[in-house]
Amino acid sequence: MQSTFTELGLDARLAAVLEKQRITTPTPIQALSLPAIAAGDSVYLHAETGSGKTLAYLLPLLSRIDPGQPGPQVLVLAPTHELAIQIQKQATDLVVGSGTAVKTLLLIGGTSLDRQLEKLKKKPHLLVGSPGRIQDLIRSGKLKPAHLRAVVLDEVDTLLGAESQETVLRILKSIPPARQLVFASATTQPACTETVRNIAPTCRLLEPEPEPVNPLIRHAFLVCEERDKPEVLRKLIHAAQPERALVFVHRHSTAEEVAAKLAHHHLQAADLHGAFHKEDRKRAMEDFRAGRTRILIASDLAARGIDIQGVSHVFNLDAPSQSKAYLHRTGRTGRAGVPGTAISILTVPETRLVRRYAQELGIRIAEVRLRNGQIQPAQPVEDA
């Protein structure tokens, strides 16, 4: 593989922006995707969370946009408003930093439609949006997809899930058949893969060799009764004093209970999982990113694709059943060369999951206990 972005054929202006951001070496998925997408191929980018998939498709697609041709040329669909906002911000930063005349626009529900329609009249080149809002704009004739050259489905396994598949397929049918399709996801599901094959028979799977599990992450677990989990989490947070912590739960009721428990003890938590309104979710993310709250409660779906810097701890209040899901969650910490900690709070029956994680991922997970307000180690669980 080539070792620099310029050797991969990236526009020098975009490469300069990356250098200012201290991004000088392409990740494996970027090295695979840049030449393929620049050549106009339809591809499926499959790589782990935090592997740089957003840049992997934004960089070559921005290079292909003709600023002299007004109107939408690239459409990026995202399953959540938070992810769409993140993608559009990254695209805007690249455009502004490189000094190109490319215009971007965010199109999601829960925001002023009139304002979006006014901005559409300025004929932006790259659109980032949620399926519902994009479909509404196409149906009303306000968004004309006739000149779209490329469509990206980010977190495609979610977009082609039961909730939004019909909407996404309608959008794709309204776009010229010669368009380039880019699919991206950290996970693959058989049903999704089959649907992708039907949509784009010539699509190529781009999948780097699996990278070793991040050695900078310390893995641990603590055993307690189910009813005691929220209180144990509070004590763990008090003992660990995380810079920023992600707490993963399965259910909305659990998120509410945990947020209330922490607030009672003067620990403010942003509840992304339980935030039903866009403005609430946006505020939760902004507070967490800005450090106004150190704790973010989320489900796997709510946190999907969101890149958050400075997460020092990941707490699994509800343990994932699959090792790959555990890997995705814990991969939110230990980034940028900074060590991180992942602690799972388990009942006795759930401890079987620890052995599965250790065996399938090749990691060591130490049992810990709380004593005198401190986290103390116990015997590690041996790898198989």
Contacts in CASP RR format, 6 or more apart in sequence:
PFRMAT RR
TARGET T0000
AUTHOR 0000-0000-0000
METHOD contacts of the structure
MODEL  1
MQSTFTELGLDARLAAVLEKQRITTPTPIQALSLPAIAAGDSVYLHAETG
SGKTLAYLLPLLSRIDPGQPGPQVLVLAPTHELAIQIQKQATDLVVGSGT
AVKTLLLIGGTSLDRQLEKLKKKPHLLVGSPGRIQDLIRSGKLKPAHLRA
VVLDEVDTLLGAESQETVLRILKSIPPARQLVFASATTQPACTETVRNIA
PTCRLLEPEPEPVNPLIRHAFLVCEERDKPEVLRKLIHAAQPERALVFVH
RHSTAEEVAAKLAHHHLQAADLHGAFHKEDRKRAMEDFRAGRTRILIASD
LAARGIDIQGVSHVFNLDAPSQSKAYLHRTGRTGRAGVPGTAISILTVPE
TRLVRRYAQELGIRIAEVRLRNGQIQPAQPVEDA
1 26 0 8 1.000
1 28 0 8 1.000
1 31 0 8 1.000
1 32 0 8 1.000
2 8 0 8 1.000
2 26 0 8 1.000
2 31 0 8 1.000
3 25 0 8 1.000
3 26 0 8 1.000
4 15 0 8 1.000
4 24 0 8 1.000
4 25 0 8 1.000
4 26 0 8 1.000
5 14 0 8 1.000
5 15 0 8 1.000
5 18 0 8 1.000
5 24 0 8 1.000
5 26 0 8 1.000
5 30 0 8 1.000
5 34 0 8 1.000
5 59 0 8 1.000
6 12 0 8 1.000
6 15 0 8 1.000
8 26 0 8 1.000
8 30 0 8 1.000
8 31 0 8 1.000
8 34 0 8 1.000
8 35 0 8 1.000
9 34 0 8 1.000
9 35 0 8 1.000
9 38 0 8 1.000
10 34 0 8 1.000
10 59 0 8 1.000
10 60 0 8 1.000
10 63 0 8 1.000
11 62 0 8 1.000
11 63 0 8 1.000
11 98 0 8 1.000
13 97 0 8 1.000
13 98 0 8 1.000
13 99 0 8 1.000
13 100 0 8 1.000
14 59 0 8 1.000
14 62 0 8 1.000
14 63 0 8 1.000
14 94 0 8 1.000
14 98 0 8 1.000
16 98 0 8 1.000
17 93 0 8 1.000
17 94 0 8 1.000
17 97 0 8 1.000
17 98 0 8 1.000
18 24 0 8 1.000
18 55 0 8 1.000
20 97 0 8 1.000
23 55 0 8 1.000
26 34 0 8 1.000
27 47 0 8 1.000
27 51 0 8 1.000
27 52 0 8 1.000
27 56 0 8 1.000
27 208 0 8 1.000
28 47 0 8 1.000
28 51 0 8 1.000
28 208 0 8 1.000
28 209 0 8 1.000
28 211 0 8 1.000
29 45 0 8 1.000
29 47 0 8 1.000
29 51 0 8 1.000
29 52 0 8 1.000
29 53 0 8 1.000
29 56 0 8 1.000
29 206 0 8 1.000
29 208 0 8 1.000
30 52 0 8 1.000
30 55 0 8 1.000
30 56 0 8 1.000
30 59 0 8 1.000
31 208 0 8 1.000
32 45 0 8 1.000
32 56 0 8 1.000
32 206 0 8 1.000
32 207 0 8 1.000
32 208 0 8 1.000
33 43 0 8 1.000
33 45 0 8 1.000
33 56 0 8 1.000
33 57 0 8 1.000
33 60 0 8 1.000
33 206 0 8 1.000
34 56 0 8 1.000
34 59 0 8 1.000
34 60 0 8 1.000
35 60 0 8 1.000
36 43 0 8 1.000
36 204 0 8 1.000
36 206 0 8 1.000
37 43 0 8 1.000
37 56 0 8 1.000
37 57 0 8 1.000
37 60 0 8 1.000
37 61 0 8 1.000
37 64 0 8 1.000
37 180 0 8 1.000
37 182 0 8 1.000
38 60 0 8 1.000
38 63 0 8 1.000
38 64 0 8 1.000
40 64 0 8 1.000
40 150 0 8 1.000
40 180 0 8 1.000
41 180 0 8 1.000
41 204 0 8 1.000
42 180 0 8 1.000
42 181 0 8 1.000
42 182 0 8 1.000
42 200 0 8 1.000
42 202 0 8 1.000
42 203 0 8 1.000
42 204 0 8 1.000
43 182 0 8 1.000
43 183 0 8 1.000
43 203 0 8 1.000
43 204 0 8 1.000
43 205 0 8 1.000
43 206 0 8 1.000
44 156 0 8 1.000
44 183 0 8 1.000
44 184 0 8 1.000
44 185 0 8 1.000
44 196 0 8 1.000
44 203 0 8 1.000
44 204 0 8 1.000
44 205 0 8 1.000
44 206 0 8 1.000
45 53 0 8 1.000
45 56 0 8 1.000
45 57 0 8 1.000
45 182 0 8 1.000
45 183 0 8 1.000
45 184 0 8 1.000
45 185 0 8 1.000
45 206 0 8 1.000
46 184 0 8 1.000
46 185 0 8 1.000
46 186 0 8 1.000
46 188 0 8 1.000
46 205 0 8 1.000
46 206 0 8 1.000
46 207 0 8 1.000
47 53 0 8 1.000
47 56 0 8 1.000
47 186 0 8 1.000
47 207 0 8 1.000
47 208 0 8 1.000
48 186 0 8 1.000
48 211 0 8 1.000
48 327 0 8 1.000
48 328 0 8 1.000
48 331 0 8 1.000
49 186 0 8 1.000
49 305 0 8 1.000
49 328 0 8 1.000
49 331 0 8 1.000
49 332 0 8 1.000
50 186 0 8 1.000
50 307 0 8 1.000
50 331 0 8 1.000
50 335 0 8 1.000
51 186 0 8 1.000
51 208 0 8 1.000
53 154 0 8 1.000
53 184 0 8 1.000
53 186 0 8 1.000
54 86 0 8 1.000
54 87 0 8 1.000
54 90 0 8 1.000
54 154 0 8 1.000
54 184 0 8 1.000
54 307 0 8 1.000
55 90 0 8 1.000
56 184 0 8 1.000
57 76 0 8 1.000
57 152 0 8 1.000
57 154 0 8 1.000
57 182 0 8 1.000
57 184 0 8 1.000
58 87 0 8 1.000
58 90 0 8 1.000
58 91 0 8 1.000
58 94 0 8 1.000
59 94 0 8 1.000
61 74 0 8 1.000
61 126 0 8 1.000
61 150 0 8 1.000
61 152 0 8 1.000
61 182 0 8 1.000
62 74 0 8 1.000
62 91 0 8 1.000
62 94 0 8 1.000
62 95 0 8 1.000
62 98 0 8 1.000
62 100 0 8 1.000
62 102 0 8 1.000
62 126 0 8 1.000
64 73 0 8 1.000
64 74 0 8 1.000
64 149 0 8 1.000
64 150 0 8 1.000
65 73 0 8 1.000
65 74 0 8 1.000
65 102 0 8 1.000
65 125 0 8 1.000
65 126 0 8 1.000
66 73 0 8 1.000
66 125 0 8 1.000
67 100 0 8 1.000
67 101 0 8 1.000
67 102 0 8 1.000
67 103 0 8 1.000
67 125 0 8 1.000
68 101 0 8 1.000
69 125 0 8 1.000
69 147 0 8 1.000
70 123 0 8 1.000
70 125 0 8 1.000
71 123 0 8 1.000
71 124 0 8 1.000
71 125 0 8 1.000
71 147 0 8 1.000
72 123 0 8 1.000
72 124 0 8 1.000
72 125 0 8 1.000
72 126 0 8 1.000
72 127 0 8 1.000
72 143 0 8 1.000
72 144 0 8 1.000
72 145 0 8 1.000
72 147 0 8 1.000
72 148 0 8 1.000
73 125 0 8 1.000
73 126 0 8 1.000
73 147 0 8 1.000
73 148 0 8 1.000
73 149 0 8 1.000
73 150 0 8 1.000
74 125 0 8 1.000
74 126 0 8 1.000
74 127 0 8 1.000
74 148 0 8 1.000
74 149 0 8 1.000
74 150 0 8 1.000
74 151 0 8 1.000
74 152 0 8 1.000
75 126 0 8 1.000
75 127 0 8 1.000
75 128 0 8 1.000
75 129 0 8 1.000
75 134 0 8 1.000
75 145 0 8 1.000
75 148 0 8 1.000
75 150 0 8 1.000
75 151 0 8 1.000
75 152 0 8 1.000
75 175 0 8 1.000
76 84 0 8 1.000
76 87 0 8 1.000
76 88 0 8 1.000
76 91 0 8 1.000
76 126 0 8 1.000
76 127 0 8 1.000
76 128 0 8 1.000
76 129 0 8 1.000
76 151 0 8 1.000
76 152 0 8 1.000
76 154 0 8 1.000
77 129 0 8 1.000
77 130 0 8 1.000
77 131 0 8 1.000
77 134 0 8 1.000
77 151 0 8 1.000
77 152 0 8 1.000
77 153 0 8 1.000
77 154 0 8 1.000
77 159 0 8 1.000
77 168 0 8 1.000
77 171 0 8 1.000
78 84 0 8 1.000
78 87 0 8 1.000
78 128 0 8 1.000
78 129 0 8 1.000
78 130 0 8 1.000
78 154 0 8 1.000
78 155 0 8 1.000
78 159 0 8 1.000
79 130 0 8 1.000
79 131 0 8 1.000
79 154 0 8 1.000
79 155 0 8 1.000
79 158 0 8 1.000
79 159 0 8 1.000
79 164 0 8 1.000
79 304 0 8 1.000
80 130 0 8 1.000
80 155 0 8 1.000
80 301 0 8 1.000
80 302 0 8 1.000
80 304 0 8 1.000
80 306 0 8 1.000
81 108 0 8 1.000
81 109 0 8 1.000
81 110 0 8 1.000
81 130 0 8 1.000
81 278 0 8 1.000
81 281 0 8 1.000
81 282 0 8 1.000
82 272 0 8 1.000
82 281 0 8 1.000
82 282 0 8 1.000
82 285 0 8 1.000
82 302 0 8 1.000
82 306 0 8 1.000
83 154 0 8 1.000
83 155 0 8 1.000
83 304 0 8 1.000
83 305 0 8 1.000
83 306 0 8 1.000
84 106 0 8 1.000
84 108 0 8 1.000
84 128 0 8 1.000
84 129 0 8 1.000
84 130 0 8 1.000
85 106 0 8 1.000
85 108 0 8 1.000
85 282 0 8 1.000
86 305 0 8 1.000
86 306 0 8 1.000
86 307 0 8 1.000
87 128 0 8 1.000
87 154 0 8 1.000
88 104 0 8 1.000
88 105 0 8 1.000
88 106 0 8 1.000
88 128 0 8 1.000
88 129 0 8 1.000
91 104 0 8 1.000
91 126 0 8 1.000
91 128 0 8 1.000
92 104 0 8 1.000
95 102 0 8 1.000
95 103 0 8 1.000
95 104 0 8 1.000
102 125 0 8 1.000
102 126 0 8 1.000
103 122 0 8 1.000
103 123 0 8 1.000
103 124 0 8 1.000
103 125 0 8 1.000
103 126 0 8 1.000
104 124 0 8 1.000
104 125 0 8 1.000
104 126 0 8 1.000
104 127 0 8 1.000
104 128 0 8 1.000
105 116 0 8 1.000
105 119 0 8 1.000
105 120 0 8 1.000
105 124 0 8 1.000
105 126 0 8 1.000
105 127 0 8 1.000
105 128 0 8 1.000
106 128 0 8 1.000
106 129 0 8 1.000
107 116 0 8 1.000
107 120 0 8 1.000
107 127 0 8 1.000
107 128 0 8 1.000
107 129 0 8 1.000
107 130 0 8 1.000
107 133 0 8 1.000
107 134 0 8 1.000
107 137 0 8 1.000
107 143 0 8 1.000
108 129 0 8 1.000
108 130 0 8 1.000
108 133 0 8 1.000
108 278 0 8 1.000
109 130 0 8 1.000
109 132 0 8 1.000
109 133 0 8 1.000
109 278 0 8 1.000
110 278 0 8 1.000
110 279 0 8 1.000
111 278 0 8 1.000
116 133 0 8 1.000
116 137 0 8 1.000
117 142 0 8 1.000
120 137 0 8 1.000
120 142 0 8 1.000
120 143 0 8 1.000
127 134 0 8 1.000
127 143 0 8 1.000
131 159 0 8 1.000
131 164 0 8 1.000
131 167 0 8 1.000
131 168 0 8 1.000
131 171 0 8 1.000
132 164 0 8 1.000
132 167 0 8 1.000
134 143 0 8 1.000
134 171 0 8 1.000
135 167 0 8 1.000
135 170 0 8 1.000
135 171 0 8 1.000
137 143 0 8 1.000
138 144 0 8 1.000
138 145 0 8 1.000
138 171 0 8 1.000
138 174 0 8 1.000
145 171 0 8 1.000
145 174 0 8 1.000
145 175 0 8 1.000
145 176 0 8 1.000
146 176 0 8 1.000
148 175 0 8 1.000
148 176 0 8 1.000
148 179 0 8 1.000
149 179 0 8 1.000
149 180 0 8 1.000
150 179 0 8 1.000
150 180 0 8 1.000
150 181 0 8 1.000
150 182 0 8 1.000
151 171 0 8 1.000
151 172 0 8 1.000
151 175 0 8 1.000
151 179 0 8 1.000
151 180 0 8 1.000
151 181 0 8 1.000
151 182 0 8 1.000
152 181 0 8 1.000
152 182 0 8 1.000
152 183 0 8 1.000
152 184 0 8 1.000
153 159 0 8 1.000
153 160 0 8 1.000
153 168 0 8 1.000
153 181 0 8 1.000
153 182 0 8 1.000
153 183 0 8 1.000
153 184 0 8 1.000
154 184 0 8 1.000
154 185 0 8 1.000
154 305 0 8 1.000
155 184 0 8 1.000
155 185 0 8 1.000
155 186 0 8 1.000
155 304 0 8 1.000
155 305 0 8 1.000
156 183 0 8 1.000
156 184 0 8 1.000
156 185 0 8 1.000
156 192 0 8 1.000
156 196 0 8 1.000
157 185 0 8 1.000
157 187 0 8 1.000
157 188 0 8 1.000
157 189 0 8 1.000
157 192 0 8 1.000
158 164 0 8 1.000
158 185 0 8 1.000
158 301 0 8 1.000
158 304 0 8 1.000
159 165 0 8 1.000
159 168 0 8 1.000
160 168 0 8 1.000
160 191 0 8 1.000
160 192 0 8 1.000
160 195 0 8 1.000
160 196 0 8 1.000
161 191 0 8 1.000
161 192 0 8 1.000
165 195 0 8 1.000
169 199 0 8 1.000
172 181 0 8 1.000
172 199 0 8 1.000
181 199 0 8 1.000
181 200 0 8 1.000
181 203 0 8 1.000
183 196 0 8 1.000
183 200 0 8 1.000
183 203 0 8 1.000
185 192 0 8 1.000
186 305 0 8 1.000
186 328 0 8 1.000
187 324 0 8 1.000
187 328 0 8 1.000
196 203 0 8 1.000
197 203 0 8 1.000
213 327 0 8 1.000
213 361 0 8 1.000
213 362 0 8 1.000
213 363 0 8 1.000
214 331 0 8 1.000
214 334 0 8 1.000
216 334 0 8 1.000
216 337 0 8 1.000
216 338 0 8 1.000
216 339 0 8 1.000
216 340 0 8 1.000
217 330 0 8 1.000
217 331 0 8 1.000
217 333 0 8 1.000
217 334 0 8 1.000
217 339 0 8 1.000
217 340 0 8 1.000
217 341 0 8 1.000
217 342 0 8 1.000
218 339 0 8 1.000
218 340 0 8 1.000
218 341 0 8 1.000
218 342 0 8 1.000
218 366 0 8 1.000
219 330 0 8 1.000
219 342 0 8 1.000
219 357 0 8 1.000
219 363 0 8 1.000
219 364 0 8 1.000
219 365 0 8 1.000
219 366 0 8 1.000
220 341 0 8 1.000
220 342 0 8 1.000
220 343 0 8 1.000
220 344 0 8 1.000
220 365 0 8 1.000
220 366 0 8 1.000
220 367 0 8 1.000
220 368 0 8 1.000
220 375 0 8 1.000
220 377 0 8 1.000
221 343 0 8 1.000
221 344 0 8 1.000
221 345 0 8 1.000
221 346 0 8 1.000
221 351 0 8 1.000
221 354 0 8 1.000
221 365 0 8 1.000
221 366 0 8 1.000
221 367 0 8 1.000
221 368 0 8 1.000
221 381 0 8 1.000
222 232 0 8 1.000
222 236 0 8 1.000
222 343 0 8 1.000
222 344 0 8 1.000
222 345 0 8 1.000
222 346 0 8 1.000
222 367 0 8 1.000
222 368 0 8 1.000
222 369 0 8 1.000
222 370 0 8 1.000
223 346 0 8 1.000
223 347 0 8 1.000
223 348 0 8 1.000
223 351 0 8 1.000
223 367 0 8 1.000
224 232 0 8 1.000
224 345 0 8 1.000
224 346 0 8 1.000
224 347 0 8 1.000
225 347 0 8 1.000
226 347 0 8 1.000
229 317 0 8 1.000
229 345 0 8 1.000
230 257 0 8 1.000
230 258 0 8 1.000
230 261 0 8 1.000
230 317 0 8 1.000
231 261 0 8 1.000
232 345 0 8 1.000
232 370 0 8 1.000
233 247 0 8 1.000
233 258 0 8 1.000
233 261 0 8 1.000
233 262 0 8 1.000
233 315 0 8 1.000
233 317 0 8 1.000
233 345 0 8 1.000
234 261 0 8 1.000
234 262 0 8 1.000
234 265 0 8 1.000
234 267 0 8 1.000
235 370 0 8 1.000
235 373 0 8 1.000
236 315 0 8 1.000
236 343 0 8 1.000
236 345 0 8 1.000
236 370 0 8 1.000
236 375 0 8 1.000
237 245 0 8 1.000
237 262 0 8 1.000
237 267 0 8 1.000
237 295 0 8 1.000
237 315 0 8 1.000
238 265 0 8 1.000
238 267 0 8 1.000
238 373 0 8 1.000
239 370 0 8 1.000
239 373 0 8 1.000
239 374 0 8 1.000
239 375 0 8 1.000
240 313 0 8 1.000
240 341 0 8 1.000
240 343 0 8 1.000
240 375 0 8 1.000
242 294 0 8 1.000
242 295 0 8 1.000
242 312 0 8 1.000
242 313 0 8 1.000
242 341 0 8 1.000
243 294 0 8 1.000
243 310 0 8 1.000
243 311 0 8 1.000
243 312 0 8 1.000
243 313 0 8 1.000
244 288 0 8 1.000
244 291 0 8 1.000
244 294 0 8 1.000
244 295 0 8 1.000
244 296 0 8 1.000
244 308 0 8 1.000
244 310 0 8 1.000
244 311 0 8 1.000
244 312 0 8 1.000
244 313 0 8 1.000
245 294 0 8 1.000
245 295 0 8 1.000
245 296 0 8 1.000
245 311 0 8 1.000
245 312 0 8 1.000
245 313 0 8 1.000
245 314 0 8 1.000
245 315 0 8 1.000
246 296 0 8 1.000
246 298 0 8 1.000
246 303 0 8 1.000
246 308 0 8 1.000
246 311 0 8 1.000
246 313 0 8 1.000
246 314 0 8 1.000
246 315 0 8 1.000
246 329 0 8 1.000
246 332 0 8 1.000
246 333 0 8 1.000
247 258 0 8 1.000
247 269 0 8 1.000
247 295 0 8 1.000
247 296 0 8 1.000
247 297 0 8 1.000
247 298 0 8 1.000
247 315 0 8 1.000
247 317 0 8 1.000
248 298 0 8 1.000
248 299 0 8 1.000
248 300 0 8 1.000
248 303 0 8 1.000
248 314 0 8 1.000
248 315 0 8 1.000
248 316 0 8 1.000
248 317 0 8 1.000
248 318 0 8 1.000
248 320 0 8 1.000
248 329 0 8 1.000
249 255 0 8 1.000
249 258 0 8 1.000
249 273 0 8 1.000
249 297 0 8 1.000
249 298 0 8 1.000
249 299 0 8 1.000
249 317 0 8 1.000
249 318 0 8 1.000
250 299 0 8 1.000
250 318 0 8 1.000
251 318 0 8 1.000
252 273 0 8 1.000
252 274 0 8 1.000
254 317 0 8 1.000
254 318 0 8 1.000
255 271 0 8 1.000
255 273 0 8 1.000
255 274 0 8 1.000
255 297 0 8 1.000
255 299 0 8 1.000
256 271 0 8 1.000
256 274 0 8 1.000
258 269 0 8 1.000
258 297 0 8 1.000
258 317 0 8 1.000
259 269 0 8 1.000
259 271 0 8 1.000
259 297 0 8 1.000
262 268 0 8 1.000
262 269 0 8 1.000
262 295 0 8 1.000
263 269 0 8 1.000
267 294 0 8 1.000
267 295 0 8 1.000
268 292 0 8 1.000
268 293 0 8 1.000
268 294 0 8 1.000
268 295 0 8 1.000
269 293 0 8 1.000
269 295 0 8 1.000
269 296 0 8 1.000
269 297 0 8 1.000
270 283 0 8 1.000
270 284 0 8 1.000
270 285 0 8 1.000
270 287 0 8 1.000
270 288 0 8 1.000
270 293 0 8 1.000
270 295 0 8 1.000
270 296 0 8 1.000
270 297 0 8 1.000
271 284 0 8 1.000
271 297 0 8 1.000
272 281 0 8 1.000
272 284 0 8 1.000
272 285 0 8 1.000
272 288 0 8 1.000
272 296 0 8 1.000
272 297 0 8 1.000
272 298 0 8 1.000
272 299 0 8 1.000
272 302 0 8 1.000
272 303 0 8 1.000
273 297 0 8 1.000
273 298 0 8 1.000
273 299 0 8 1.000
273 302 0 8 1.000
274 297 0 8 1.000
274 302 0 8 1.000
275 281 0 8 1.000
275 283 0 8 1.000
275 284 0 8 1.000
281 302 0 8 1.000
284 293 0 8 1.000
284 296 0 8 1.000
285 296 0 8 1.000
285 306 0 8 1.000
286 292 0 8 1.000
287 293 0 8 1.000
288 294 0 8 1.000
288 295 0 8 1.000
288 296 0 8 1.000
288 308 0 8 1.000
289 308 0 8 1.000
289 309 0 8 1.000
296 308 0 8 1.000
300 320 0 8 1.000
300 325 0 8 1.000
300 328 0 8 1.000
300 329 0 8 1.000
303 332 0 8 1.000
308 332 0 8 1.000
309 335 0 8 1.000
309 336 0 8 1.000
310 333 0 8 1.000
310 335 0 8 1.000
310 336 0 8 1.000
310 338 0 8 1.000
311 332 0 8 1.000
311 333 0 8 1.000
311 334 0 8 1.000
311 335 0 8 1.000
311 340 0 8 1.000
312 333 0 8 1.000
312 338 0 8 1.000
312 340 0 8 1.000
312 341 0 8 1.000
313 333 0 8 1.000
313 340 0 8 1.000
313 341 0 8 1.000
313 342 0 8 1.000
313 343 0 8 1.000
314 329 0 8 1.000
314 330 0 8 1.000
314 331 0 8 1.000
314 332 0 8 1.000
314 333 0 8 1.000
314 341 0 8 1.000
314 342 0 8 1.000
314 343 0 8 1.000
315 342 0 8 1.000
315 343 0 8 1.000
315 344 0 8 1.000
315 345 0 8 1.000
316 326 0 8 1.000
316 329 0 8 1.000
316 342 0 8 1.000
316 343 0 8 1.000
316 344 0 8 1.000
316 345 0 8 1.000
317 345 0 8 1.000
319 326 0 8 1.000
319 344 0 8 1.000
319 345 0 8 1.000
319 346 0 8 1.000
319 350 0 8 1.000
319 353 0 8 1.000
320 326 0 8 1.000
320 329 0 8 1.000
320 353 0 8 1.000
321 353 0 8 1.000
323 356 0 8 1.000
323 357 0 8 1.000
323 360 0 8 1.000
323 361 0 8 1.000
326 344 0 8 1.000
326 353 0 8 1.000
326 357 0 8 1.000
326 361 0 8 1.000
327 361 0 8 1.000
329 342 0 8 1.000
330 342 0 8 1.000
331 342 0 8 1.000
333 340 0 8 1.000
333 341 0 8 1.000
333 342 0 8 1.000
334 340 0 8 1.000
343 368 0 8 1.000
343 375 0 8 1.000
344 353 0 8 1.000
344 354 0 8 1.000
344 365 0 8 1.000
346 353 0 8 1.000
346 354 0 8 1.000
354 365 0 8 1.000
354 381 0 8 1.000
355 381 0 8 1.000
355 384 0 8 1.000
357 363 0 8 1.000
357 365 0 8 1.000
358 364 0 8 1.000
358 365 0 8 1.000
358 381 0 8 1.000
358 382 0 8 1.000
358 383 0 8 1.000
358 384 0 8 1.000
359 383 0 8 1.000
359 384 0 8 1.000
362 383 0 8 1.000
363 383 0 8 1.000
364 380 0 8 1.000
364 381 0 8 1.000
364 382 0 8 1.000
364 383 0 8 1.000
365 380 0 8 1.000
365 381 0 8 1.000
366 377 0 8 1.000
366 378 0 8 1.000
366 379 0 8 1.000
366 380 0 8 1.000
366 381 0 8 1.000
367 377 0 8 1.000
367 378 0 8 1.000
367 379 0 8 1.000
367 380 0 8 1.000
367 381 0 8 1.000
368 375 0 8 1.000
368 376 0 8 1.000
368 377 0 8 1.000
368 378 0 8 1.000
369 375 0 8 1.000
369 376 0 8 1.000
369 378 0 8 1.000
370 376 0 8 1.000
END
